[in-house]
Amino acid sequence: MAGKKSFLLRVDPALWAEVERLAQADLRSTNAQVEFLLRDALARRGIKPRAPAVQREKDDAGGEDE
C-alpha cells in the first residue's frame, strides 16, 4: 500500500452495498471502485489530481539530464 493514503470512511450501509455491487460488475475491488468514483467526480469538475510530491521531485530531478 505504499504511496496510498488510508482513512476511515463512514458510509450508509445501503450506499456501500451499491458501491460493492458496482465494483463486482466492473471487476474491481471495492477500494478501487471508491477511488475510481472519486477520480471520476473530480474529472467531471475539471480537476486533475497532481502526482504525489515524492514522484514530482523524482521527475524534476531526472528531467534535466534527458
C-alpha positions as CSV (number, residue, x, y, z in Angstrom):
1,M,0.0,0.0,0.0
2,A,3.0,2.3,-0.5
3,G,2.1,5.8,-1.7
4,K,-1.6,5.4,-0.7
5,K,-3.4,7.4,2.0
6,S,-5.7,5.4,4.2
7,F,-8.6,6.9,6.1
8,L,-11.8,5.9,7.9
9,L,-15.0,6.4,6.0
10,R,-18.4,6.1,7.4
11,V,-21.0,5.3,4.8
12,D,-24.7,4.4,4.9
13,P,-24.9,0.6,4.5
14,A,-27.3,0.9,1.5
15,L,-24.8,3.2,-0.3
16,W,-21.9,0.9,0.5
17,A,-23.9,-2.1,-0.9
18,E,-24.4,-0.3,-4.2
19,V,-20.7,0.6,-4.4
20,E,-19.9,-3.1,-3.8
21,R,-22.4,-4.1,-6.5
22,L,-20.8,-1.7,-8.9
23,A,-17.3,-2.9,-8.0
24,Q,-18.3,-6.5,-8.7
25,A,-19.9,-5.5,-12.0
26,D,-16.7,-3.7,-13.1
27,L,-14.4,-6.5,-11.8
28,R,-12.8,-4.1,-9.3
29,S,-12.2,-4.3,-5.6
30,T,-14.5,-2.1,-3.5
31,N,-11.5,0.1,-2.7
32,A,-10.6,0.5,-6.4
33,Q,-14.2,1.4,-7.1
34,V,-14.3,4.1,-4.5
35,E,-11.0,5.5,-5.9
36,F,-12.5,5.3,-9.4
37,L,-15.7,7.2,-8.3
38,L,-13.6,9.9,-6.6
39,R,-11.4,10.4,-9.7
40,D,-14.5,10.5,-11.9
41,A,-16.2,13.1,-9.7
42,L,-13.0,15.3,-9.8
43,A,-12.7,14.9,-13.6
44,R,-16.3,16.0,-14.1
45,R,-15.4,19.2,-12.3
46,G,-12.3,19.7,-14.4
47,I,-9.8,18.8,-11.6
48,K,-6.9,16.5,-12.3
49,P,-5.1,15.1,-9.2
50,R,-1.5,16.1,-9.0
51,A,1.2,13.4,-8.8
52,P,2.5,12.9,-5.2
53,A,5.2,15.2,-4.1
54,V,7.8,12.4,-4.0
55,Q,7.0,11.5,-7.6
56,R,7.2,15.1,-8.7
57,E,10.6,15.5,-7.1
58,K,11.9,12.5,-8.9
59,D,10.5,13.7,-12.2
60,D,12.0,17.2,-11.7
61,A,15.4,15.7,-10.7
62,G,15.6,13.5,-13.8
63,G,14.2,15.9,-16.3
64,E,17.4,17.9,-16.9
65,D,19.7,15.0,-17.9
66,E,17.4,13.7,-20.7
